[in-house]
């Protein structure tokens, strides 16, 4: 469990949930030998799926979940009809990131923001490396209605 760092911060904000949510890229090498350049462009608060974290999604509907299991950061990657794997600190040379919960004043909803730096190898031989940052990740249906301009 080398290089594992995970921070949790709660904040109160008076803003909405639209913006430029995701930047960065991950390189994924599947255990079948394929290479995927994963550039997520949408994000959603994991609270809507039953966990504290974030769901990142690219244009091909591939999903990366970054979440907390107890005190440990975890990753799960899903590609429709293709690769799927889960990772924890023991699978990584580096698994560093932050998740911040931003509550919207006067609302029961909120958003998640943070970043992830990863260099891991899953037990099945799949590898993932790179970094992404994300902000204003709210309800999935809210994110779909946001303009590209924020």
N, C-alpha and C positions, 0 to 999 in steps of 0.2 A: 504494500500500500504506500507507494512512493508519491510524493507531490500532491496529496489530496488536501484540498481546502474547500470549505463550503461555508458561506455566510448567509444569514437570514436577517432581513431588515423589514420592519413594518413602518409605513408612512401614511399620513393623511393628506390628501390632495383635493383640490377643488376643480379638477379638470376631467375631460371626457376620455374616451378610449381610442381615438383615431390618431394615426401618425405614420411614420415610416418605421415599421416594427422590427425588421430583421436585417442584419448585415453580417457578412462573413461567409465562409465556405468550409466544408468538411470533405475530406477525401476518404472514401470508404472502399476497402478492398474486401469483397465477399469471399467466403470460403471456397466458392466455385471458381475463383480467379478473376472475376469481373471487377472493374474499377468504376465507381460512381463518384462524380463530382457533385456533391450535394450542396445546393445553394437554397436554403429555405427562404421563402418570401412572405409567409404568413405565420402568425403565432396566435395561440389561444391560452388563456389561463387554465392550468390543469385542474383548478377547483371545479370546473364544469364537467370534468371527467372523473372526479372523486379522489384527486390527489393534490398535494401542494407541489407545484412545479409549473412547467410550461410545455406545450405541445408545439413543435415547429413542423411546418409542412412546406414542401416544394411544389413546383408546377406539375410534377408527375404524381402528386398525391402520396409521396413517401413521407413518413412521419418519424420524427425523432422526439422522444419524450425525455426531458431532463427533470428529475424529481428527487425528493428526499425520502429515504427509507430509514426511519429512526434518525440517527445522526449522520448516516452515510449518503453521499450523492450517488445517484444511479442514472443509467441511460438505457433506453430501449429504442431500437430502430425497427421499423416495419415498412416493407415495400410490397405493394399489392402483387401477389403471385410470384414473389421473388424472395429476397433475403429478409431474415428476421433474426435479431439477437438482442440479448440484454447484457449489460455490463455493470460491474460494481468496482469499488476501489481496488480490490485484489487483482483485477484484470488490467490495471492501468499503470503506466509509467507516470502519467499526468492526468489528473481529473480535478480541475480547478474551476470554480465558478461561483457565482452569486445569484441569488434569487431575492428580489425585493417585492413585497406586496404593497401596492399603492391603493388605499381606499378612497373612493369618491365621496366627498362630503354630501350628505343628504340622500345617500343611496345604499342599498344592500350589496351593490356590486363593487368591483375594484379591478385593478389591472396588475400584471406582473411585469417586471423588467429585470434585466441582469445580463450576464455573459457566461460563456462556457469555453474553456480551453481543454482539449482532450487529445490524448495519445494512448490508445487502448487496443488490446487484442482479446477478442471473445474466446471462450473455450472451444468454439467450433472453428477457430482460425480466422474469422473475419477481423479486420482491423479498421480503426477509425482514428483520423488525425485532423486537427485544425481548430479553428475558433469561430464563434458566432456571438453576436450581441443582439439583444432583443429589448423592446420597450413597448409600453402601452398594449400589452397582450391581454385582451379582455375576453368576453363571450365570443364563441365562434361566429355566431350570427351577426354580432356587432362588427367584427373585423371585416366580414365580407362586404359590409355596406360602406366602408371607409373609402374615401378618394385616395388615389395614389399620391396626391400632393399633401395629404395630412389634413 
